[in-house]
């Protein structure tokens, strides 16, 4: 029997939309508490940005995958050009030159590059015959596609984003069929240059960050301060947490960056292990949905793009949580839809919009196939 709900409305991915909205509302509550029970300066903008970027994501969902495929390389080129503009006209903040001021909007092009590099590589492998993926001549184009923006981002300097660009691109290469020995050789080369890079490439603050990870107590009021305070916040949260609005580490300014990079520690202090595991389970639902969407895509481009974007979102979550729990050195990676920050949220929601576009096209293809069988 026909449904009272219009087909276009019923076809929306409601479970994913409710999940995204739920995470964002939870993030709003965390930021509200981090500000001492106030919607400003973080909670209200966070909620407004989510509404705007969710609308953007739904608009992207309506674009055909063929159109996205045609725009992949031009979008990559535009982002690369913006990264060059950053070196000439970019704003400096926190010792780094990463932002462009476009009137009322402040844009961080490296965030958008995390998406377009995956789109460009997926487009490249869509054009490349599968039989030549393993040949050496096929490795130079993706190496250049990844190397150029990674180098520009390193100059800013932003080591964390450069790593995400390389890892995201490597995931697409692996899924496209690049032999595993290539990644082994790349890892070996990276290990060989790591020591010289530490002394001649990394900035002093980046060197201190790595040393503080090994022994945070050696500089408890300097480079090791972030790690120590984050561990204190998480430890004090215990199993059930202190309760909403009862956190102290962030509200009393002991925990730095408690609304951005270390927001997981802020959340853990109030919601405890139960809250942390619940949030992780919700993220896991989105990851499973993203990879299932990739498997169900009807084109090679759609498969690689959806899988690559899902993995990039996974790295956002993993790197933020590993940083907060002191398992890895401190990285400036926000927690998706929980941390305050418009550029990161825009990136995440565009990624979800692109994945939803792949899902929508896959669902339409399956629907046509079923209709043909019934006919």
C-alpha positions as CSV (number, residue, x, y, z in Angstrom):
1,X,0.0,0.0,0.0
2,X,1.3,3.5,-0.7
3,X,2.8,5.3,2.2
4,X,1.4,8.7,3.5
5,X,5.1,9.9,3.6
6,X,6.3,11.2,0.2
7,X,8.9,9.0,-1.4
8,X,11.7,11.6,-1.5
9,X,11.2,12.1,2.3
10,X,11.0,8.4,3.0
11,X,14.2,7.8,1.0
12,X,16.3,10.1,3.2
13,X,18.9,8.3,5.3
14,X,17.1,9.1,8.5
15,X,19.2,6.8,10.8
16,X,22.3,8.6,9.7
17,X,20.8,12.0,10.0
18,X,19.5,11.3,13.5
19,X,22.9,9.9,14.5
20,X,24.7,13.0,13.2
21,X,22.2,15.3,15.0
22,X,22.6,13.3,18.2
23,X,26.4,13.6,18.2
24,X,26.1,17.3,17.5
25,X,23.6,17.9,20.3
26,X,25.8,15.9,22.6
27,X,28.8,18.0,21.5
28,X,26.7,21.2,22.2
29,X,26.1,19.9,25.7
30,X,29.8,19.2,26.3
31,X,30.7,22.7,25.0
32,X,27.9,24.3,27.1
33,X,29.4,22.6,30.2
34,X,33.0,23.5,29.2
35,X,31.9,27.2,29.2
36,X,30.6,26.9,32.7
37,X,27.0,26.5,31.8
38,X,26.7,29.1,29.0
39,X,25.8,28.8,25.3
40,X,28.5,31.3,24.4
41,X,31.2,31.3,23.2
42,X,31.2,27.8,21.9
43,X,27.9,25.9,22.2
44,X,25.6,28.3,20.3
45,X,28.0,28.7,17.3
46,X,28.6,24.9,17.3
47,X,24.8,24.3,17.0
48,X,24.3,26.9,14.3
49,X,27.2,25.7,12.3
50,X,25.8,22.1,12.4
51,X,22.5,23.3,11.0
52,X,24.1,25.2,8.2
53,X,26.5,22.4,7.3
54,X,23.9,19.7,7.6
55,X,21.9,21.6,5.0
56,X,25.0,21.8,2.9
57,X,25.5,18.0,3.2
58,X,21.9,17.3,2.2
59,X,22.4,19.5,-0.9
60,X,25.6,17.6,-1.8
61,X,23.6,14.3,-1.4
62,X,21.4,15.3,-4.3
63,X,24.4,15.7,-6.7
64,X,25.0,12.7,-9.0
65,X,28.2,10.7,-8.4
66,X,29.0,11.2,-12.1
67,X,29.0,15.0,-11.5
68,X,31.1,14.6,-8.4
69,X,33.5,12.5,-10.4
70,X,33.8,15.2,-13.0
71,X,34.4,17.9,-10.4
72,X,37.0,15.8,-8.4
73,X,40.2,17.0,-10.2
74,X,39.1,20.7,-10.6
75,X,38.2,20.7,-6.9
76,X,41.6,19.4,-6.0
77,X,43.3,22.0,-8.2
78,X,41.2,24.8,-6.5
79,X,42.3,23.6,-3.1
80,X,45.9,23.3,-4.1
81,X,45.7,26.9,-5.4
82,X,44.2,28.0,-2.1
83,X,47.1,26.3,-0.2
84,X,49.5,28.4,-2.3
85,X,47.5,31.6,-1.5
86,X,47.8,30.7,2.2
87,X,51.6,31.0,1.9
88,X,51.2,34.5,0.4
89,X,48.1,35.9,2.0
90,X,47.3,33.6,4.9
91,X,46.6,34.7,8.5
92,X,49.0,33.6,11.2
93,X,47.5,32.1,14.4
94,X,49.2,30.1,17.1
95,X,52.5,30.2,15.3
96,X,51.1,28.8,12.1
97,X,49.9,30.3,8.8
98,X,46.9,28.2,7.9
99,X,43.9,30.4,7.3
100,X,42.5,32.6,4.5
101,X,40.2,35.5,5.3
102,X,37.3,35.7,2.8
103,X,35.3,38.6,4.1
104,X,33.2,37.3,7.0
105,X,34.5,33.7,6.5
106,X,37.8,32.4,7.7
107,X,38.7,29.3,5.7
108,X,41.4,26.7,6.4
109,X,42.1,25.2,2.9
110,X,44.0,22.2,4.3
111,X,40.8,20.9,5.8
112,X,39.1,20.8,2.3
113,X,42.2,19.2,0.9
114,X,41.6,16.2,3.1
115,X,38.5,15.6,1.0
116,X,39.6,16.6,-2.4
117,X,42.8,14.5,-2.3
118,X,40.7,11.4,-1.8
119,X,38.3,12.5,-4.6
120,X,41.2,13.2,-7.0
121,X,42.9,9.8,-6.2
122,X,39.5,8.0,-6.6
123,X,39.1,9.8,-10.0
124,X,42.6,8.8,-11.0
125,X,42.1,5.1,-10.3
126,X,38.7,5.3,-12.0
127,X,40.5,6.3,-15.2
128,X,43.4,3.8,-14.7
129,X,42.9,0.3,-16.1
130,X,43.0,-2.2,-13.2
131,X,45.7,-4.2,-14.8
132,X,48.3,-1.4,-14.6
133,X,47.7,-0.4,-11.0
134,X,50.7,-2.4,-9.8
135,X,53.2,-1.0,-12.3
136,X,55.7,1.6,-11.2
137,X,54.7,4.2,-13.8
138,X,51.2,4.2,-12.1
139,X,52.7,5.3,-8.8
140,X,54.1,8.7,-9.8
141,X,50.8,10.5,-10.3
142,X,49.3,9.6,-6.9
143,X,52.7,10.3,-5.3
144,X,52.6,13.8,-6.8
145,X,48.9,14.3,-5.9
146,X,49.7,13.6,-2.3
147,X,53.2,15.1,-2.1
148,X,52.3,18.6,-3.4
149,X,49.6,19.5,-0.8
150,X,51.5,17.6,2.0
151,X,54.6,19.8,1.3
152,X,52.5,23.0,1.3
153,X,50.9,22.0,4.6
154,X,54.2,21.1,6.2
155,X,55.5,24.6,5.4
156,X,52.6,26.2,7.4
157,X,53.6,24.2,9.6
158,X,50.9,21.6,10.2
159,X,52.4,18.1,10.6
160,X,49.2,16.6,11.8
161,X,47.2,17.6,8.7
162,X,50.1,16.5,6.4
163,X,49.9,13.0,8.0
164,X,46.2,12.8,7.5
165,X,46.6,13.8,3.9
166,X,49.2,11.1,3.3
167,X,47.3,8.4,5.2
168,X,44.0,9.2,3.5
169,X,45.7,9.0,0.1
170,X,47.5,5.8,1.0
171,X,44.2,4.2,2.0
172,X,42.7,4.9,-1.5
173,X,45.9,3.6,-3.1
174,X,45.7,0.4,-1.0
175,X,42.0,-0.1,-1.8
176,X,42.7,0.5,-5.5
177,X,45.0,-2.5,-5.5
178,X,48.5,-1.0,-5.0
179,X,50.8,-3.8,-3.9
180,X,51.5,-4.0,-0.2
181,X,55.3,-4.0,-0.8
182,X,55.0,-0.4,-2.0
183,X,53.7,0.6,1.4
184,X,56.5,-1.4,3.1
185,X,59.1,0.4,1.1
186,X,57.5,3.7,1.9
187,X,57.4,2.9,5.6
188,X,61.1,1.9,5.5
189,X,62.0,5.2,3.7
190,X,60.0,7.1,6.2
191,X,61.9,5.4,9.1
192,X,65.3,6.3,7.4
193,X,64.5,10.0,7.1
194,X,62.7,10.3,10.5
195,X,65.8,11.1,12.5
196,X,67.2,13.8,10.1
197,X,63.6,15.1,9.8
198,X,63.4,15.5,13.6
199,X,66.5,17.7,13.7
200,X,66.1,19.6,10.4
201,X,62.4,19.7,9.5
202,X,60.4,19.8,12.7
203,X,59.9,23.0,14.5
204,X,61.2,23.3,18.1
205,X,57.7,23.1,19.5
206,X,57.1,19.9,17.5
207,X,60.3,18.4,18.9
208,X,59.2,19.2,22.4
209,X,55.8,17.6,21.8
210,X,57.4,14.3,20.8
211,X,59.8,14.4,23.8
212,X,57.0,15.2,26.2
213,X,55.0,12.2,25.0
214,X,57.9,10.0,26.0
215,X,58.4,11.6,29.4
216,X,55.7,14.3,30.1
217,X,57.0,14.7,33.7
218,X,60.3,16.1,32.4
219,X,58.5,19.4,31.6
220,X,55.2,19.3,33.6
221,X,54.5,23.0,33.2
222,X,55.6,23.2,29.5
223,X,55.4,20.7,26.7
224,X,54.1,17.9,29.0
225,X,51.3,20.0,30.5
226,X,48.7,19.0,27.9
227,X,49.4,15.3,28.4
228,X,49.4,15.4,32.2
229,X,46.2,17.5,32.5
230,X,44.3,15.3,30.0
231,X,45.2,12.1,31.9
232,X,44.1,13.8,35.2
233,X,40.7,14.7,33.6
234,X,40.1,11.2,32.2
235,X,41.3,9.5,35.4
236,X,39.0,11.7,37.6
237,X,36.0,10.8,35.4
238,X,36.2,7.2,36.4
239,X,33.6,4.7,35.3
240,X,30.4,6.9,35.5
241,X,31.9,10.4,35.4
242,X,31.4,13.4,37.7
243,X,28.1,14.3,36.1
244,X,27.0,17.0,33.7
245,X,28.3,20.5,34.6
246,X,30.5,19.0,37.4
247,X,33.8,18.9,35.5
248,X,36.6,21.0,36.9
249,X,39.7,20.5,34.7
250,X,38.3,22.4,31.8
251,X,36.1,24.9,33.5
252,X,39.0,26.0,35.9
253,X,41.3,26.2,32.9
254,X,43.6,23.4,34.0
255,X,43.0,21.5,30.8
256,X,44.2,23.5,27.8
257,X,42.2,23.3,24.5
258,X,39.4,21.7,26.4
259,X,36.8,22.8,23.8
260,X,38.8,21.7,20.7
261,X,41.7,19.2,20.6
262,X,41.2,17.8,24.1
263,X,37.4,17.9,24.2
264,X,37.3,14.1,24.7
265,X,39.0,14.6,28.0
266,X,36.5,17.3,28.9
267,X,33.6,14.9,28.0
268,X,35.2,11.9,29.8
269,X,35.6,13.8,33.1
270,X,31.8,14.4,33.2
271,X,30.5,11.3,31.5
272,X,33.1,8.7,32.4
273,X,34.0,5.5,30.7
274,X,30.3,4.8,30.0
275,X,29.9,8.0,28.1
276,X,33.2,7.5,26.2
277,X,32.2,4.0,25.1
278,X,28.7,5.1,24.2
279,X,30.1,7.9,22.0
280,X,32.6,5.5,20.4
281,X,29.7,3.0,19.6
282,X,27.8,5.8,17.9
283,X,30.8,6.6,15.8
284,X,31.2,2.9,15.0
285,X,27.7,2.9,13.6
286,X,28.7,5.7,11.2
287,X,31.9,3.9,10.1
288,X,30.0,0.7,9.4
289,X,27.4,2.6,7.4
290,X,30.2,4.3,5.4
291,X,32.0,1.1,4.5
292,X,28.8,-0.7,3.6
293,X,28.0,2.3,1.4
294,X,31.4,1.9,-0.3
295,X,30.7,-1.9,-0.8
296,X,27.4,-1.1,-2.4
297,X,28.6,1.6,-4.7
298,X,28.0,0.9,-8.4
299,X,31.3,2.6,-9.7
300,X,34.9,2.2,-8.8
301,X,35.1,5.9,-8.1
302,X,32.2,5.7,-5.7
303,X,33.7,2.8,-3.8
304,X,37.1,4.4,-3.4
305,X,35.7,7.8,-2.5
306,X,33.2,6.5,0.1
307,X,35.8,4.2,1.7
308,X,38.5,6.9,1.7
309,X,36.2,9.5,3.3
310,X,35.0,7.1,5.9
311,X,38.6,6.2,6.8
312,X,39.5,9.9,7.0
313,X,36.6,10.5,9.5
314,X,37.8,7.4,11.4
315,X,41.3,8.9,11.7
316,X,39.8,12.2,13.1
317,X,38.1,10.2,15.9
318,X,41.0,7.8,16.5
319,X,43.7,10.5,16.6
320,X,41.7,12.8,18.9
321,X,40.9,10.0,21.3
322,X,44.5,8.7,21.3
323,X,45.8,12.1,21.9
324,X,43.5,12.7,24.9
325,X,44.4,9.4,26.4
326,X,48.2,10.0,25.9
327,X,48.6,7.0,23.7
328,X,50.1,9.2,20.9
329,X,51.8,12.5,21.0
330,X,49.6,15.6,21.1
331,X,47.9,16.2,17.7
332,X,45.7,19.1,16.8
333,X,42.9,17.0,15.5
334,X,39.3,17.8,16.5
335,X,36.7,15.3,17.5
336,X,34.0,15.2,14.8
337,X,30.8,17.1,15.7
338,X,31.9,17.5,19.3
339,X,34.9,19.8,19.1
340,X,34.3,23.5,18.5
341,X,35.6,24.6,15.1
342,X,33.8,25.6,11.9
343,X,36.4,24.5,9.3
344,X,36.6,20.9,10.7
345,X,32.8,20.6,11.0
346,X,32.4,21.8,7.4
347,X,34.9,19.2,6.2
348,X,33.2,16.4,8.2
349,X,29.7,17.3,6.9
350,X,30.8,17.6,3.3
351,X,32.4,14.1,3.7
352,X,29.1,12.8,5.0
353,X,27.2,14.5,2.1
354,X,29.5,12.9,-0.4
355,X,29.0,9.4,1.2
356,X,25.3,9.9,1.2
357,X,25.4,10.8,-2.5
358,X,27.1,7.5,-3.2
359,X,24.5,5.7,-1.0
360,X,21.6,7.4,-2.8
361,X,22.9,6.4,-6.2
362,X,23.6,2.8,-5.1
363,X,20.0,2.6,-3.7
364,X,18.5,3.9,-6.9
365,X,20.6,1.4,-8.9
366,X,19.4,-1.5,-6.8
367,X,15.8,-0.3,-7.0
368,X,16.0,-0.2,-10.8
369,X,17.4,-3.7,-10.8
370,X,14.6,-5.1,-8.6
371,X,12.0,-3.3,-10.8
372,X,13.6,-4.9,-13.9
373,X,13.4,-8.4,-12.3
374,X,9.8,-7.9,-11.4
375,X,9.0,-6.8,-14.9
